[in-house]
Amino acid sequence: MNRLFCYGTLQVPEVVRAVTGRTYPGTAATLYEYALYRVKNAKYPGIIPSADSKVEGVVYEDVSDNDLKVLDLFESDLYRRQLLDVKLPDDKICKAWCYVIPDHNKSMLTDDVWRLKDFLEHGLESFMKGYVEGRRNVYFS
């Protein structure tokens, strides 16, 4: 089984359940030396390497290989899944998969920092209807 660090919309259990059909136990975690920005014309973010930056998120445990494949399709080729070190609240470091914006897609990011609170208040409902439900045929078999 796999660990998955989520920093954007996948931090929301409702989104994970809609995409994979499952919920996973999650723990707060921090990814260092990465920065979080909103994707252009979208309600979701991406991360890129950035010294002296950090990204707060959630590590999900016991994610199946099949669900990772579904999530790969959901995330699309905008992202590349990488195995990175994340820090847990007890200061332990663990390896977790994470979706990162590759260099050739950096131009897809804005300069705006993405905030979960803003997404929950102003974007979750439309994201669920448009992006999650509207693209179900892409990632759900």
C-alpha positions, 0 to 999 in steps of 0.5 A, a space after each residue: 500500500 502507498 502513502 499519498 501527500 495531498 495539498 490541494 483539492 484532494 485534502 477534502 475527503 469528499 473529493 477523494 471519495 468522489 474520485 476513488 469511491 473510498 476514504 482513507 485515514 489522513 494525517 496532517 503533514 508538511 512538504 518542505 522546499 515546495 511552493 503552492 500556487 493556483 493553476 491558471 483559470 482553475 480552482 485547484 493548485 499545483 506545487 513546484 520546488 522552491 527553497 525556503 518554502 513549505 506546503 501544508 497538507 494531508 498524508 493518506 495511508 494505505 492508498 491502493 495501487 489501483 486508486 493511485 492509477 485512478 488519481 493519476 488519470 484524475 490529475 492528468 498530465 499537468 502533474 507528475 507523481 513523485 515520491 517525496 519526503 514529508 514531515 508528520 506532526 511527530 517530526 518523523 519523515 515519511 515517503 509519500 507520493 505527491 503530484 508535482 507540476 513538472 518544469 515544462 508545465 510551470 507556465 500553467 501556474 499563476 503567482 497567486 497562492 492557493 488557499 484551502 479555506 478560500 476553496 472550501 468557501 468559494 470553489 468546492 461546490 462548482 469544482 465537484 460539479 464541473 471538474 470532478 463529475 464533469 470528467 468522471 469518464 476520464 478517470 473512473 472505470 
